[in-house]
Amino acid sequence: MENFLTRIVIKLLAAISRLPWKSLYRFSNILRFFIFDIFHYRQKVILDNLRNSFPQLKENTIQEIAKKYYQNFTDIIFETIKLRSISKTDLLNRFEAESDILDHYYEEKKNLVVVAGHLGNWEMLNLFAAVKFRYQLVIVYHQLANQTFDNWFKDVRTQFGTEMVPMKDAFARAITPRDKPFLFILINDQSAVPEKAYWTTFLNQDTGVFRGVELIARKLNAPVLYMGVLRNNFKRGFYKFYFKLITETPKQEPNNYILQKQISFLEEDIIRQPDNWLWSHKRWKHKRPQGLQKDQLLEVKEKS
């Protein structure tokens, strides 16, 4: 019965993906009304996250940000479904990219580690980058429990040549030789295992950060870039993204320097456009442990 229902849903998603954008956003409006206005999906999590992150803001401002986030959340759902049948031309028209730095490193035949957060529609950005850039894209992802849905999403994500790597295989696949320079991309703002995380202050809260980015960057000793994504405030489904250099020499940086720079850049983007981040995620469900190990803290090197 479950397999039958799954197949029905997959066919429904394929049909929805062929609808024009205007129709998709009408459905997004309807879904937003039901899951947030009627069923109040994770509203306590969203509002608590916003209040704790922006204690200086008044409650009416918090509610305004939350309202915009609700719409962005359902827009991303339907934008992602649309990706099943989207054309390359449509993709290229929906992004404004500041990416000269990629051309610079590609000419030098350098692999790059790219770190980002859950800003904008990261799924759409993946496909745009696969079409636009000369680099081989390698993206780390979390596998879904339902194999059929996992395969569906993988088909969507890889349709223009992206290589998807399960989280458990990230380190091994990062050091795998490839025929051309690659971007090794990690979304690194999920809630990390507290006993292994790097701990810092992020949006006014104690926050643990996955250390995999740092370990992979040091192993490859490849330049590390932060990727920011901004949503167009006037046109739904349109985005801008850019890159910032974190370091060209990971092995020479203090311990956890890369993670601290990434989290600082991400914080700047969230403050700049607060409704554009994934507030419904239980980002701060873990507390900072007592007695952190040396590799869980930012190394401070004395000046020589």
C-alpha positions as protocol buffer text, in pm:
chain_id: "A"
residue {
  index: 1
  type: MET
  ca { x: 0 y: 0 z: 0 }
}
residue {
  index: 2
  type: GLU
  ca { x: 283 y: 238 z: 90 }
}
residue {
  index: 3
  type: ASN
  ca { x: 462 y: 172 z: -240 }
}
residue {
  index: 4
  type: PHE
  ca { x: 138 y: 233 z: -431 }
}
residue {
  index: 5
  type: LEU
  ca { x: 81 y: 567 z: -254 }
}
residue {
  index: 6
  type: THR
  ca { x: 443 y: 665 z: -313 }
}
residue {
  index: 7
  type: ARG
  ca { x: 408 y: 600 z: -687 }
}
residue {
  index: 8
  type: ILE
  ca { x: 90 y: 810 z: -695 }
}
residue {
  index: 9
  type: VAL
  ca { x: 268 y: 1097 z: -521 }
}
residue {
  index: 10
  type: ILE
  ca { x: 561 y: 1074 z: -763 }
}
residue {
  index: 11
  type: LYS
  ca { x: 324 y: 1097 z: -1062 }
}
residue {
  index: 12
  type: LEU
  ca { x: 147 y: 1391 z: -898 }
}
residue {
  index: 13
  type: LEU
  ca { x: 478 y: 1572 z: -846 }
}
residue {
  index: 14
  type: ALA
  ca { x: 567 y: 1519 z: -1213 }
}
residue {
  index: 15
  type: ALA
  ca { x: 233 y: 1665 z: -1319 }
}
residue {
  index: 16
  type: ILE
  ca { x: 269 y: 1966 z: -1087 }
}
residue {
  index: 17
  type: SER
  ca { x: 620 y: 2033 z: -1219 }
}
residue {
  index: 18
  type: ARG
  ca { x: 480 y: 2097 z: -1567 }
}
residue {
  index: 19
  type: LEU
  ca { x: 250 y: 2377 z: -1447 }
}
residue {
  index: 20
  type: PRO
  ca { x: 342 y: 2739 z: -1527 }
}
residue {
  index: 21
  type: TRP
  ca { x: 511 y: 2943 z: -1253 }
}
residue {
  index: 22
  type: LYS
  ca { x: 202 y: 3156 z: -1183 }
}
residue {
  index: 23
  type: SER
  ca { x: -5 y: 2846 z: -1111 }
}
residue {
  index: 24
  type: LEU
  ca { x: 265 y: 2707 z: -884 }
}
residue {
  index: 25
  type: TYR
  ca { x: 270 y: 3023 z: -675 }
}
residue {
  index: 26
  type: ARG
  ca { x: -109 y: 3013 z: -643 }
}
residue {
  index: 27
  type: PHE
  ca { x: -73 y: 2663 z: -500 }
}
residue {
  index: 28
  type: SER
  ca { x: 203 y: 2795 z: -274 }
}
residue {
  index: 29
  type: ASN
  ca { x: -36 y: 3059 z: -138 }
}
residue {
  index: 30
  type: ILE
  ca { x: -294 y: 2791 z: -63 }
}
residue {
  index: 31
  type: LEU
  ca { x: -42 y: 2559 z: 103 }
}
residue {
  index: 32
  type: ARG
  ca { x: 94 y: 2845 z: 314 }
}
residue {
  index: 33
  type: PHE
  ca { x: -257 y: 2922 z: 438 }
}
residue {
  index: 34
  type: PHE
  ca { x: -325 y: 2564 z: 539 }
}
residue {
  index: 35
  type: ILE
  ca { x: 4 y: 2463 z: 700 }
}
residue {
  index: 36
  type: PHE
  ca { x: 77 y: 2790 z: 879 }
}
residue {
  index: 37
  type: ASP
  ca { x: -260 y: 2965 z: 932 }
}
residue {
  index: 38
  type: ILE
  ca { x: -465 y: 2650 z: 999 }
}
residue {
  index: 39
  type: PHE
  ca { x: -221 y: 2387 z: 1126 }
}
residue {
  index: 40
  type: HIS
  ca { x: 45 y: 2626 z: 1263 }
}
residue {
  index: 41
  type: TYR
  ca { x: 332 y: 2409 z: 1139 }
}
residue {
  index: 42
  type: ARG
  ca { x: 634 y: 2457 z: 1367 }
}
residue {
  index: 43
  type: GLN
  ca { x: 528 y: 2812 z: 1443 }
}
residue {
  index: 44
  type: LYS
  ca { x: 657 y: 2793 z: 1799 }
}
residue {
  index: 45
  type: VAL
  ca { x: 998 y: 2675 z: 1672 }
}
residue {
  index: 46
  type: ILE
  ca { x: 1008 y: 2951 z: 1410 }
}
residue {
  index: 47
  type: LEU
  ca { x: 904 y: 3230 z: 1646 }
}
residue {
  index: 48
  type: ASP
  ca { x: 1132 y: 3113 z: 1929 }
}
residue {
  index: 49
  type: ASN
  ca { x: 1426 y: 3096 z: 1686 }
}
residue {
  index: 50
  type: LEU
  ca { x: 1354 y: 3448 z: 1562 }
}
residue {
  index: 51
  type: ARG
  ca { x: 1305 y: 3594 z: 1911 }
}
residue {
  index: 52
  type: ASN
  ca { x: 1625 y: 3438 z: 2043 }
}
residue {
  index: 53
  type: SER
  ca { x: 1823 y: 3543 z: 1735 }
}
residue {
  index: 54
  type: PHE
  ca { x: 1698 y: 3902 z: 1732 }
}
residue {
  index: 55
  type: PRO
  ca { x: 1626 y: 3994 z: 2096 }
}
residue {
  index: 56
  type: GLN
  ca { x: 1648 y: 4363 z: 2005 }
}
residue {
  index: 57
  type: LEU
  ca { x: 1350 y: 4347 z: 1766 }
}
residue {
  index: 58
  type: LYS
  ca { x: 994 y: 4427 z: 1868 }
}
residue {
  index: 59
  type: GLU
  ca { x: 731 y: 4152 z: 1850 }
}
residue {
  index: 60
  type: ASN
  ca { x: 551 y: 4307 z: 1552 }
}
residue {
  index: 61
  type: THR
  ca { x: 877 y: 4297 z: 1354 }
}
residue {
  index: 62
  type: ILE
  ca { x: 932 y: 3933 z: 1453 }
}
residue {
  index: 63
  type: GLN
  ca { x: 581 y: 3847 z: 1334 }
}
residue {
  index: 64
  type: GLU
  ca { x: 640 y: 4030 z: 1006 }
}
residue {
  index: 65
  type: ILE
  ca { x: 962 y: 3834 z: 940 }
}
residue {
  index: 66
  type: ALA
  ca { x: 782 y: 3509 z: 1026 }
}
residue {
  index: 67
  type: LYS
  ca { x: 498 y: 3588 z: 786 }
}
residue {
  index: 68
  type: LYS
  ca { x: 743 y: 3645 z: 500 }
}
residue {
  index: 69
  type: TYR
  ca { x: 926 y: 3326 z: 593 }
}
residue {
  index: 70
  type: TYR
  ca { x: 604 y: 3122 z: 576 }
}
residue {
  index: 71
  type: GLN
  ca { x: 555 y: 3232 z: 216 }
}
residue {
  index: 72
  type: ASN
  ca { x: 919 y: 3167 z: 126 }
}
residue {
  index: 73
  type: PHE
  ca { x: 895 y: 2820 z: 277 }
}
residue {
  index: 74
  type: THR
  ca { x: 605 y: 2708 z: 59 }
}
residue {
  index: 75
  type: ASP
  ca { x: 744 y: 2889 z: -246 }
}
residue {
  index: 76
  type: ILE
  ca { x: 1060 y: 2678 z: -217 }
}
residue {
  index: 77
  type: ILE
  ca { x: 853 y: 2359 z: -201 }
}
residue {
  index: 78
  type: PHE
  ca { x: 684 y: 2434 z: -534 }
}
residue {
  index: 79
  type: GLU
  ca { x: 998 y: 2578 z: -692 }
}
residue {
  index: 80
  type: THR
  ca { x: 1175 y: 2253 z: -607 }
}
residue {
  index: 81
  type: ILE
  ca { x: 896 y: 2044 z: -760 }
}
residue {
  index: 82
  type: LYS
  ca { x: 924 y: 2260 z: -1073 }
}
residue {
  index: 83
  type: LEU
  ca { x: 1289 y: 2158 z: -1108 }
}
residue {
  index: 84
  type: ARG
  ca { x: 1177 y: 1814 z: -1231 }
}
residue {
  index: 85
  type: SER
  ca { x: 1089 y: 1965 z: -1569 }
}
residue {
  index: 86
  type: ILE
  ca { x: 1268 y: 2300 z: -1573 }
}
residue {
  index: 87
  type: SER
  ca { x: 1466 y: 2401 z: -1882 }
}
residue {
  index: 88
  type: LYS
  ca { x: 1823 y: 2527 z: -1880 }
}
residue {
  index: 89
  type: THR
  ca { x: 1707 y: 2858 z: -2028 }
}
residue {
  index: 90
  type: ASP
  ca { x: 1455 y: 2907 z: -1750 }
}
residue {
  index: 91
  type: LEU
  ca { x: 1720 y: 2835 z: -1488 }
}
residue {
  index: 92
  type: LEU
  ca { x: 1969 y: 3079 z: -1636 }
}
residue {
  index: 93
  type: ASN
  ca { x: 1709 y: 3355 z: -1635 }
}
residue {
  index: 94
  type: ARG
  ca { x: 1633 y: 3314 z: -1265 }
}
residue {
  index: 95
  type: PHE
  ca { x: 1975 y: 3383 z: -1117 }
}
residue {
  index: 96
  type: GLU
  ca { x: 2211 y: 3674 z: -1103 }
}
residue {
  index: 97
  type: ALA
  ca { x: 2559 y: 3543 z: -1027 }
}
residue {
  index: 98
  type: GLU
  ca { x: 2872 y: 3715 z: -901 }
}
residue {
  index: 99
  type: SER
  ca { x: 3110 y: 3435 z: -988 }
}
residue {
  index: 100
  type: ASP
  ca { x: 3427 y: 3581 z: -1146 }
}
residue {
  index: 101
  type: ILE
  ca { x: 3629 y: 3423 z: -867 }
}
residue {
  index: 102
  type: LEU
  ca { x: 3533 y: 3076 z: -996 }
}
residue {
  index: 103
  type: ASP
  ca { x: 3667 y: 3157 z: -1342 }
}
residue {
  index: 104
  type: HIS
  ca { x: 3992 y: 3272 z: -1184 }
}
residue {
  index: 105
  type: TYR
  ca { x: 4047 y: 2945 z: -998 }
}
residue {
  index: 106
  type: TYR
  ca { x: 3926 y: 2730 z: -1287 }
}
residue {
  index: 107
  type: GLU
  ca { x: 4195 y: 2877 z: -1512 }
}
residue {
  index: 108
  type: GLU
  ca { x: 4445 y: 2773 z: -1245 }
}
residue {
  index: 109
  type: LYS
  ca { x: 4288 y: 2422 z: -1247 }
}
residue {
  index: 110
  type: LYS
  ca { x: 4218 y: 2441 z: -873 }
}
residue {
  index: 111
  type: ASN
  ca { x: 3954 y: 2241 z: -692 }
}
residue {
  index: 112
  type: LEU
  ca { x: 3746 y: 2445 z: -448 }
}
residue {
  index: 113
  type: VAL
  ca { x: 3559 y: 2375 z: -125 }
}
residue {
  index: 114
  type: VAL
  ca { x: 3237 y: 2579 z: -112 }
}
residue {
  index: 115
  type: VAL
  ca { x: 3039 y: 2616 z: 209 }
}
residue {
  index: 116
  type: ALA
  ca { x: 2688 y: 2760 z: 235 }
}
residue {
  index: 117
  type: GLY
  ca { x: 2378 y: 2776 z: 452 }
}
residue {
  index: 118
  type: HIS
  ca { x: 2009 y: 2711 z: 395 }
}
residue {
  index: 119
  type: LEU
  ca { x: 1948 y: 3044 z: 223 }
}
residue {
  index: 120
  type: GLY
  ca { x: 1701 y: 3085 z: -64 }
}
residue {
  index: 121
  type: ASN
  ca { x: 1634 y: 2785 z: -286 }
}
residue {
  index: 122
  type: TRP
  ca { x: 1958 y: 2590 z: -259 }
}
residue {
  index: 123
  type: GLU
  ca { x: 1813 y: 2309 z: -476 }
}
residue {
  index: 124
  type: MET
  ca { x: 1752 y: 2547 z: -767 }
}
residue {
  index: 125
  type: LEU
  ca { x: 2094 y: 2700 z: -721 }
}
residue {
  index: 126
  type: ASN
  ca { x: 2253 y: 2356 z: -756 }
}
residue {
  index: 127
  type: LEU
  ca { x: 2097 y: 2308 z: -1100 }
}
residue {
  index: 128
  type: PHE
  ca { x: 2184 y: 2661 z: -1211 }
}
residue {
  index: 129
  type: ALA
  ca { x: 2547 y: 2610 z: -1112 }
}
residue {
  index: 130
  type: ALA
  ca { x: 2562 y: 2278 z: -1298 }
}
residue {
  index: 131
  type: VAL
  ca { x: 2444 y: 2452 z: -1615 }
}
residue {
  index: 132
  type: LYS
  ca { x: 2642 y: 2775 z: -1575 }
}
residue {
  index: 133
  type: PHE
  ca { x: 2986 y: 2677 z: -1448 }
}
residue {
  index: 134
  type: ARG
  ca { x: 3266 y: 2477 z: -1607 }
}
residue {
  index: 135
  type: TYR
  ca { x: 3345 y: 2306 z: -1278 }
}
residue {
  index: 136
  type: GLN
  ca { x: 3223 y: 1956 z: -1189 }
}
residue {
  index: 137
  type: LEU
  ca { x: 2975 y: 2006 z: -905 }
}
residue {
  index: 138
  type: VAL
  ca { x: 3001 y: 1764 z: -612 }
}
residue {
  index: 139
  type: ILE
  ca { x: 2733 y: 1819 z: -346 }
}
residue {
  index: 140
  type: VAL
  ca { x: 2706 y: 1650 z: -7 }
}
residue {
  index: 141
  type: TYR
  ca { x: 2349 y: 1561 z: 93 }
}
residue {
  index: 142
  type: HIS
  ca { x: 2143 y: 1375 z: 353 }
}
residue {
  index: 143
  type: GLN
  ca { x: 1972 y: 1065 z: 214 }
}
residue {
  index: 144
  type: LEU
  ca { x: 1595 y: 1030 z: 268 }
}
residue {
  index: 145
  type: ALA
  ca { x: 1454 y: 729 z: 450 }
}
residue {
  index: 146
  type: ASN
  ca { x: 1208 y: 657 z: 166 }
}
residue {
  index: 147
  type: GLN
  ca { x: 1420 y: 514 z: -116 }
}
residue {
  index: 148
  type: THR
  ca { x: 1170 y: 607 z: -389 }
}
residue {
  index: 149
  type: PHE
  ca { x: 1161 y: 974 z: -286 }
}
residue {
  index: 150
  type: ASP
  ca { x: 1538 y: 974 z: -238 }
}
residue {
  index: 151
  type: ASN
  ca { x: 1579 y: 848 z: -596 }
}
residue {
  index: 152
  type: TRP
  ca { x: 1333 y: 1110 z: -724 }
}
residue {
  index: 153
  type: PHE
  ca { x: 1524 y: 1394 z: -560 }
}
residue {
  index: 154
  type: LYS
  ca { x: 1855 y: 1249 z: -676 }
}
residue {
  index: 155
  type: ASP
  ca { x: 1727 y: 1238 z: -1035 }
}
residue {
  index: 156
  type: VAL
  ca { x: 1623 y: 1604 z: -1006 }
}
residue {
  index: 157
  type: ARG
  ca { x: 1955 y: 1710 z: -855 }
}
residue {
  index: 158
  type: THR
  ca { x: 2174 y: 1526 z: -1105 }
}
residue {
  index: 159
  type: GLN
  ca { x: 1986 y: 1597 z: -1431 }
}
residue {
  index: 160
  type: PHE
  ca { x: 2247 y: 1850 z: -1546 }
}
residue {
  index: 161
  type: GLY
  ca { x: 2555 y: 1663 z: -1429 }
}
residue {
  index: 162
  type: THR
  ca { x: 2587 y: 1727 z: -1054 }
}
residue {
  index: 163
  type: GLU
  ca { x: 2751 y: 1449 z: -855 }
}
residue {
  index: 164
  type: MET
  ca { x: 2563 y: 1381 z: -529 }
}
residue {
  index: 165
  type: VAL
  ca { x: 2755 y: 1241 z: -231 }
}
residue {
  index: 166
  type: PRO
  ca { x: 2584 y: 1096 z: 79 }
}
residue {
  index: 167
  type: MET
  ca { x: 2703 y: 1257 z: 402 }
}
residue {
  index: 168
  type: LYS
  ca { x: 2857 y: 932 z: 528 }
}
residue {
  index: 169
  type: ASP
  ca { x: 3082 y: 915 z: 218 }
}
residue {
  index: 170
  type: ALA
  ca { x: 3180 y: 1283 z: 210 }
}
residue {
  index: 171
  type: PHE
  ca { x: 3542 y: 1251 z: 323 }
}
residue {
  index: 172
  type: ALA
  ca { x: 3626 y: 956 z: 97 }
}
residue {
  index: 173
  type: ARG
  ca { x: 3464 y: 1113 z: -209 }
}
residue {
  index: 174
  type: ALA
  ca { x: 3629 y: 1451 z: -146 }
}
residue {
  index: 175
  type: ILE
  ca { x: 3971 y: 1302 z: -216 }
}
residue {
  index: 176
  type: THR
  ca { x: 3856 y: 1101 z: -522 }
}
residue {
  index: 177
  type: PRO
  ca { x: 4039 y: 1214 z: -840 }
}
residue {
  index: 178
  type: ARG
  ca { x: 3818 y: 1358 z: -1116 }
}
residue {
  index: 179
  type: ASP
  ca { x: 3867 y: 1443 z: -1483 }
}
residue {
  index: 180
  type: LYS
  ca { x: 3834 y: 1819 z: -1431 }
}
residue {
  index: 181
  type: PRO
  ca { x: 3842 y: 2069 z: -1141 }
}
residue {
  index: 182
  type: PHE
  ca { x: 3549 y: 2034 z: -903 }
}
residue {
  index: 183
  type: LEU
  ca { x: 3350 y: 2237 z: -651 }
}
residue {
  index: 184
  type: PHE
  ca { x: 3296 y: 2034 z: -334 }
}
residue {
  index: 185
  type: ILE
  ca { x: 2984 y: 2196 z: -186 }
}
residue {
  index: 186
  type: LEU
  ca { x: 2856 y: 2151 z: 168 }
}
residue {
  index: 187
  type: ILE
  ca { x: 2552 y: 2308 z: 335 }
}
residue {
  index: 188
  type: ASN
  ca { x: 2686 y: 2355 z: 685 }
}
residue {
  index: 189
  type: ASP
  ca { x: 2428 y: 2510 z: 917 }
}
residue {
  index: 190
  type: GLN
  ca { x: 2248 y: 2203 z: 1051 }
}
residue {
  index: 191
  type: SER
  ca { x: 2240 y: 2106 z: 1418 }
}
residue {
  index: 192
  type: ALA
  ca { x: 2562 y: 1916 z: 1492 }
}
residue {
  index: 193
  type: VAL
  ca { x: 2640 y: 1640 z: 1744 }
}
residue {
  index: 194
  type: PRO
  ca { x: 2733 y: 1853 z: 2049 }
}
residue {
  index: 195
  type: GLU
  ca { x: 3025 y: 1636 z: 2166 }
}
residue {
  index: 196
  type: LYS
  ca { x: 3200 y: 1664 z: 1827 }
}
residue {
  index: 197
  type: ALA
  ca { x: 3097 y: 2013 z: 1714 }
}
residue {
  index: 198
  type: TYR
  ca { x: 3291 y: 2337 z: 1700 }
}
residue {
  index: 199
  type: TRP
  ca { x: 3117 y: 2575 z: 1942 }
}
residue {
  index: 200
  type: THR
  ca { x: 3074 y: 2946 z: 1883 }
}
residue {
  index: 201
  type: THR
  ca { x: 2817 y: 3226 z: 1914 }
}
residue {
  index: 202
  type: PHE
  ca { x: 2582 y: 3252 z: 1617 }
}
residue {
  index: 203
  type: LEU
  ca { x: 2278 y: 3483 z: 1612 }
}
residue {
  index: 204
  type: ASN
  ca { x: 2322 y: 3557 z: 1984 }
}
residue {
  index: 205
  type: GLN
  ca { x: 2314 y: 3188 z: 2082 }
}
residue {
  index: 206
  type: ASP
  ca { x: 2560 y: 2913 z: 2170 }
}
residue {
  index: 207
  type: THR
  ca { x: 2582 y: 2709 z: 1850 }
}
residue {
  index: 208
  type: GLY
  ca { x: 2753 y: 2385 z: 1752 }
}
residue {
  index: 209
  type: VAL
  ca { x: 2887 y: 2358 z: 1396 }
}
residue {
  index: 210
  type: PHE
  ca { x: 2980 y: 2044 z: 1200 }
}
residue {
  index: 211
  type: ARG
  ca { x: 3359 y: 2021 z: 1164 }
}
residue {
  index: 212
  type: GLY
  ca { x: 3359 y: 1818 z: 840 }
}
residue {
  index: 213
  type: VAL
  ca { x: 3409 y: 2125 z: 622 }
}
residue {
  index: 214
  type: GLU
  ca { x: 3728 y: 2211 z: 806 }
}
residue {
  index: 215
  type: LEU
  ca { x: 3864 y: 1855 z: 792 }
}
residue {
  index: 216
  type: ILE
  ca { x: 3789 y: 1815 z: 419 }
}
residue {
  index: 217
  type: ALA
  ca { x: 3935 y: 2158 z: 335 }
}
residue {
  index: 218
  type: ARG
  ca { x: 4257 y: 2080 z: 521 }
}
residue {
  index: 219
  type: LYS
  ca { x: 4287 y: 1739 z: 355 }
}
residue {
  index: 220
  type: LEU
  ca { x: 4244 y: 1885 z: 5 }
}
residue {
  index: 221
  type: ASN
  ca { x: 4429 y: 2205 z: 97 }
}
residue {
  index: 222
  type: ALA
  ca { x: 4205 y: 2372 z: -159 }
}
residue {
  index: 223
  type: PRO
  ca { x: 4077 y: 2731 z: -147 }
}
residue {
  index: 224
  type: VAL
  ca { x: 3757 y: 2763 z: 57 }
}
residue {
  index: 225
  type: LEU
  ca { x: 3475 y: 2993 z: -50 }
}
residue {
  index: 226
  type: TYR
  ca { x: 3156 y: 3099 z: 126 }
}
residue {
  index: 227
  type: MET
  ca { x: 2849 y: 3112 z: -99 }
}
residue {
  index: 228
  type: GLY
  ca { x: 2570 y: 3354 z: -12 }
}
residue {
  index: 229
  type: VAL
  ca { x: 2221 y: 3351 z: -164 }
}
residue {
  index: 230
  type: LEU
  ca { x: 1974 y: 3641 z: -164 }
}
residue {
  index: 231
  type: ARG
  ca { x: 1610 y: 3624 z: -268 }
}
residue {
  index: 232
  type: ASN
  ca { x: 1469 y: 3887 z: -503 }
}
residue {
  index: 233
  type: ASN
  ca { x: 1221 y: 4080 z: -287 }
}
residue {
  index: 234
  type: PHE
  ca { x: 1010 y: 4184 z: -585 }
}
residue {
  index: 235
  type: LYS
  ca { x: 1002 y: 3876 z: -812 }
}
residue {
  index: 236
  type: ARG
  ca { x: 919 y: 3534 z: -671 }
}
residue {
  index: 237
  type: GLY
  ca { x: 1153 y: 3259 z: -782 }
}
residue {
  index: 238
  type: PHE
  ca { x: 1446 y: 3487 z: -866 }
}
residue {
  index: 239
  type: TYR
  ca { x: 1775 y: 3490 z: -677 }
}
residue {
  index: 240
  type: LYS
  ca { x: 2121 y: 3640 z: -659 }
}
residue {
  index: 241
  type: PHE
  ca { x: 2428 y: 3466 z: -526 }
}
residue {
  index: 242
  type: TYR
  ca { x: 2791 y: 3551 z: -470 }
}
residue {
  index: 243
  type: PHE
  ca { x: 3114 y: 3410 z: -328 }
}
residue {
  index: 244
  type: LYS
  ca { x: 3355 y: 3529 z: -59 }
}
residue {
  index: 245
  type: LEU
  ca { x: 3702 y: 3389 z: -12 }
}
residue {
  index: 246
  type: ILE
  ca { x: 3758 y: 3235 z: 331 }
}
residue {
  index: 247
  type: THR
  ca { x: 4112 y: 3112 z: 273 }
}
residue {
  index: 248
  type: GLU
  ca { x: 4345 y: 2988 z: 1 }
}
residue {
  index: 249
  type: THR
  ca { x: 4560 y: 2793 z: 246 }
}
residue {
  index: 250
  type: PRO
  ca { x: 4345 y: 2584 z: 486 }
}
residue {
  index: 251
  type: LYS
  ca { x: 4639 y: 2398 z: 639 }
}
residue {
  index: 252
  type: GLN
  ca { x: 4796 y: 2724 z: 752 }
}
residue {
  index: 253
  type: GLU
  ca { x: 4487 y: 2862 z: 928 }
}
residue {
  index: 254
  type: PRO
  ca { x: 4418 y: 2833 z: 1303 }
}
residue {
  index: 255
  type: ASN
  ca { x: 4196 y: 2545 z: 1409 }
}
residue {
  index: 256
  type: ASN
  ca { x: 3828 y: 2615 z: 1328 }
}
residue {
  index: 257
  type: TYR
  ca { x: 3911 y: 2945 z: 1155 }
}
residue {
  index: 258
  type: ILE
  ca { x: 3729 y: 2830 z: 840 }
}
residue {
  index: 259
  type: LEU
  ca { x: 3413 y: 2745 z: 1035 }
}
residue {
  index: 260
  type: GLN
  ca { x: 3418 y: 3074 z: 1223 }
}
residue {
  index: 261
  type: LYS
  ca { x: 3448 y: 3274 z: 901 }
}
residue {
  index: 262
  type: GLN
  ca { x: 3169 y: 3074 z: 739 }
}
residue {
  index: 263
  type: ILE
  ca { x: 2932 y: 3122 z: 1031 }
}
residue {
  index: 264
  type: SER
  ca { x: 3014 y: 3495 z: 1046 }
}
residue {
  index: 265
  type: PHE
  ca { x: 2941 y: 3544 z: 675 }
}
residue {
  index: 266
  type: LEU
  ca { x: 2617 y: 3345 z: 707 }
}
residue {
  index: 267
  type: GLU
  ca { x: 2509 y: 3556 z: 1003 }
}
residue {
  index: 268
  type: GLU
  ca { x: 2563 y: 3873 z: 797 }
}
residue {
  index: 269
  type: ASP
  ca { x: 2339 y: 3737 z: 519 }
}
residue {
  index: 270
  type: ILE
  ca { x: 2066 y: 3634 z: 763 }
}
residue {
  index: 271
  type: ILE
  ca { x: 2065 y: 3978 z: 925 }
}
residue {
  index: 272
  type: ARG
  ca { x: 2055 y: 4133 z: 577 }
}
residue {
  index: 273
  type: GLN
  ca { x: 1751 y: 3925 z: 470 }
}
residue {
  index: 274
  type: PRO
  ca { x: 1614 y: 3741 z: 776 }
}
residue {
  index: 275
  type: ASP
  ca { x: 1311 y: 3578 z: 610 }
}
residue {
  index: 276
  type: ASN
  ca { x: 1542 y: 3399 z: 363 }
}
residue {
  index: 277
  type: TRP
  ca { x: 1685 y: 3140 z: 608 }
}
residue {
  index: 278
  type: LEU
  ca { x: 1540 y: 2805 z: 725 }
}
residue {
  index: 279
  type: TRP
  ca { x: 1386 y: 2909 z: 1057 }
}
residue {
  index: 280
  type: SER
  ca { x: 1166 y: 2600 z: 1093 }
}
residue {
  index: 281
  type: HIS
  ca { x: 1473 y: 2383 z: 1156 }
}
residue {
  index: 282
  type: LYS
  ca { x: 1542 y: 2302 z: 1523 }
}
residue {
  index: 283
  type: ARG
  ca { x: 1886 y: 2454 z: 1497 }
}
residue {
  index: 284
  type: TRP
  ca { x: 1947 y: 2508 z: 1867 }
}
residue {
  index: 285
  type: LYS
  ca { x: 1810 y: 2184 z: 2013 }
}
residue {
  index: 286
  type: HIS
  ca { x: 2148 y: 2094 z: 2169 }
}
residue {
  index: 287
  type: LYS
  ca { x: 2313 y: 2271 z: 2461 }
}
residue {
  index: 288
  type: ARG
  ca { x: 2680 y: 2357 z: 2478 }
}
residue {
  index: 289
  type: PRO
  ca { x: 2859 y: 2077 z: 2669 }
}
residue {
  index: 290
  type: GLN
  ca { x: 3076 y: 2144 z: 2969 }
}
residue {
  index: 291
  type: GLY
  ca { x: 3449 y: 2103 z: 2928 }
}
residue {
  index: 292
  type: LEU
  ca { x: 3495 y: 2136 z: 2553 }
}
residue {
  index: 293
  type: GLN
  ca { x: 3798 y: 1975 z: 2390 }
}
residue {
  index: 294
  type: LYS
  ca { x: 4069 y: 2184 z: 2223 }
}
residue {
  index: 295
  type: ASP
  ca { x: 3950 y: 2094 z: 1872 }
}
residue {
  index: 296
  type: GLN
  ca { x: 3599 y: 2223 z: 1957 }
}
residue {
  index: 297
  type: LEU
  ca { x: 3723 y: 2578 z: 2013 }
}
residue {
  index: 298
  type: LEU
  ca { x: 3869 y: 2850 z: 1795 }
}
residue {
  index: 299
  type: GLU
  ca { x: 4246 y: 2837 z: 1810 }
}
residue {
  index: 300
  type: VAL
  ca { x: 4405 y: 3171 z: 1889 }
}
residue {
  index: 301
  type: LYS
  ca { x: 4762 y: 3191 z: 1766 }
}
residue {
  index: 302
  type: GLU
  ca { x: 4998 y: 3430 z: 1935 }
}
residue {
  index: 303
  type: LYS
  ca { x: 5153 y: 3693 z: 1713 }
}
residue {
  index: 304
  type: SER
  ca { x: 5520 y: 3631 z: 1647 }
}
